[in-house]
Amino acid sequence: MTRLVIGALLLGVLTLAGCSESNAVKKETPTTALAVNYDADYVDNPQLTSDRTLHKVDEEARSELGLTRIVQAVETQQVQQIGPMKVTFHNLKQLYVEPAYSMIDYFHVLTERENFDLIKTFVTIENTGNKKVHFSPISEAFTSDQKWNWQQEVYLDNLNADYEPGDIKTGNIGFVLDEKSRPTALTIRTSDVFDATKSSIAQGQSLSLSYE
């Protein structure tokens, strides 16, 4: 009898541990394949020179959209399950940006400076459920000394959207930093997941990405 009680208790502990693990953020070191291919199908943003080939400090790229240079970067992959939505954050970068003259007016909504730094990550979002939902990977974000809402997001990659079952969307999330800012981490709060009646079926969650 005693052995049966002990066995039942152990089974309960293991079950609880398994549930806790399934709800936790999973932090993974990306394989070479993931590091190269996670953005393979992404169409370059029309506002900013792509940083997809930039991985090390001081690497830069130029295009008709202007200059982009790495200030700091870390390769990471963190996965978070929010109801039916599987959200994967790939890498964290601080970029120095010099927009082309033709793009300055676009950025004046966000900053009066003609060159600036921004903090950004790349995200993959998948609806793993069997119903259409509405979701956004960003409702607000902050560092130790700045805070932004979704309206201050730079890339506007149409990630705040309806997701049919099986839909996968990819894109960048980024925010303009204060002058001379050098944050060590970025925390992102997602929206809730909403069903077809606009009722929340899963609460938004927070995730922190760090350079350390």
C-alpha positions in Angstrom: 0.0 0.0 0.0 2.8 2.4 1.0 4.6 1.8 -2.4 1.3 2.6 -4.2 1.0 5.9 -2.4 4.6 6.9 -3.0 4.2 5.9 -6.7 1.1 8.0 -7.1 2.8 11.0 -5.5 5.8 10.7 -7.8 3.6 10.5 -10.8 1.8 13.7 -9.7 5.0 15.6 -9.2 6.3 14.5 -12.7 3.0 15.5 -14.3 3.1 19.0 -12.7 6.7 19.4 -13.8 5.8 18.4 -17.3 3.0 21.0 -17.4 5.3 23.7 -16.1 7.9 23.0 -18.7 5.3 23.1 -21.6 4.2 26.6 -20.6 7.7 27.9 -20.2 9.7 29.9 -22.8 12.1 27.6 -24.6 15.5 29.1 -25.3 17.5 27.3 -27.9 20.8 27.8 -29.6 20.0 28.0 -33.3 21.6 25.4 -35.6 23.5 26.6 -38.6 20.6 25.7 -40.8 18.1 27.7 -38.7 20.5 30.7 -38.5 20.6 30.8 -42.3 17.1 29.8 -43.3 14.6 31.1 -40.7 14.1 34.2 -42.9 14.6 32.5 -46.3 11.0 33.3 -47.5 10.9 36.8 -46.1 10.4 39.6 -48.6 12.7 42.5 -47.7 11.1 45.4 -45.9 10.5 48.4 -48.2 11.6 51.0 -45.7 15.0 49.6 -44.4 18.1 48.1 -46.0 18.0 44.4 -45.1 20.3 43.2 -42.2 19.7 39.5 -42.9 23.4 38.9 -44.0 24.8 41.0 -41.1 25.8 39.1 -38.0 28.9 40.7 -36.4 29.6 44.2 -35.0 30.5 46.8 -37.7 29.2 44.7 -40.6 27.1 46.9 -42.8 25.0 46.9 -45.9 23.9 49.6 -48.3 21.0 49.8 -50.8 18.8 52.5 -52.3 17.1 52.6 -48.9 20.3 53.7 -47.1 22.9 52.3 -44.7 22.5 49.6 -42.0 25.3 48.7 -39.6 25.5 46.2 -36.7 26.1 47.9 -33.3 25.5 44.7 -31.2 24.0 41.4 -32.0 23.4 37.9 -30.5 22.1 34.8 -32.2 19.3 33.2 -30.1 16.1 31.4 -30.7 13.2 31.5 -28.2 9.9 29.8 -28.6 6.7 30.7 -26.8 3.3 29.0 -27.1 0.4 31.4 -26.6 -2.8 29.4 -26.9 -2.7 28.1 -30.5 0.0 30.5 -31.6 3.6 29.3 -31.7 5.9 32.4 -31.7 9.6 32.1 -32.3 11.9 35.0 -31.8 15.2 34.8 -33.8 18.2 36.9 -32.8 18.5 40.3 -31.3 20.3 43.2 -32.9 21.0 46.9 -32.4 21.4 48.6 -35.8 22.7 52.0 -36.8 20.6 53.3 -39.6 21.1 56.1 -42.1 18.0 56.2 -44.2 18.2 57.4 -47.8 17.0 61.0 -48.4 13.8 59.6 -50.0 12.9 57.7 -46.8 13.5 60.4 -44.2 9.9 61.5 -44.2 8.8 58.0 -43.3 10.9 58.0 -40.2 10.1 61.5 -39.1 6.9 60.1 -37.6 9.1 58.1 -35.2 12.1 60.4 -34.8 13.4 63.9 -35.9 16.9 62.5 -36.3 18.2 61.8 -39.8 20.2 58.8 -38.5 19.5 56.7 -35.5 19.9 53.3 -33.8 17.1 50.8 -33.5 16.7 47.5 -31.6 15.1 44.6 -33.4 14.3 41.0 -33.6 12.9 38.6 -36.3 9.8 36.6 -35.6 8.0 33.5 -37.0 4.4 33.1 -36.1 2.3 29.9 -36.7 -1.3 29.1 -35.9 -1.1 25.6 -34.7 -4.8 25.4 -33.9 -7.8 24.5 -36.0 -9.7 27.8 -36.0 -9.1 31.3 -37.4 -7.7 33.7 -34.8 -6.4 37.3 -34.6 -3.0 37.9 -33.0 -0.1 40.4 -32.9 3.4 39.5 -31.6 3.7 43.1 -30.2 1.4 45.1 -28.0 4.2 46.9 -26.2 7.9 46.6 -25.7 10.5 48.1 -23.4 14.2 48.2 -22.4 15.5 49.4 -19.0 15.0 53.1 -20.0 12.5 53.1 -22.9 9.0 51.9 -23.6 7.0 51.6 -26.9 3.5 50.6 -28.0 2.6 48.8 -31.2 2.1 52.1 -33.0 5.8 52.9 -32.6 7.0 49.8 -34.3 9.3 50.5 -37.3 9.0 47.7 -39.8 5.2 47.4 -40.2 5.5 43.8 -41.6 1.7 43.1 -41.2 2.1 40.7 -38.3 -0.9 42.1 -36.5 -3.3 40.0 -38.5 -5.8 37.2 -38.9 -4.2 33.8 -38.9 -6.0 30.8 -40.5 -5.2 27.3 -39.2 -1.7 26.4 -40.4 -0.8 30.0 -41.4 2.8 31.0 -40.9 3.9 34.7 -41.0 7.4 36.1 -40.7 8.8 39.6 -40.2 10.8 42.0 -38.2 9.9 43.9 -35.0 11.9 47.0 -34.3 11.9 50.3 -32.3 13.9 53.5 -32.5 16.3 54.0 -29.6 17.1 57.2 -27.8 20.4 58.8 -28.8 23.5 57.0 -27.3 21.3 54.2 -25.9 22.9 50.8 -25.6 20.3 48.5 -24.0 21.3 45.0 -22.8 17.9 43.4 -23.4 14.5 43.9 -25.0 11.2 42.7 -23.5 8.2 42.2 -25.7 4.6 41.8 -24.7 2.3 40.1 -27.2 -1.4 40.7 -27.7 -4.0 38.3 -26.5 -5.2 35.7 -29.0 -8.7 36.5 -30.2 -11.3 34.2 -31.8 -13.8 35.1 -34.6 -16.1 36.8 -32.1 -13.2 39.0 -30.8 -13.2 37.1 -27.5 -9.8 36.5 -25.9 -8.9 32.8 -25.8 -5.3 33.1 -24.6 -3.7 35.9 -22.6 -0.7 37.8 -24.1 2.7 36.9 -22.6 6.0 38.7 -22.1 9.4 37.5 -23.3 12.8 39.0 -22.8 15.7 38.8 -25.3 19.2 39.6 -24.0 22.6 40.4 -25.5 24.2 38.8 -22.4 
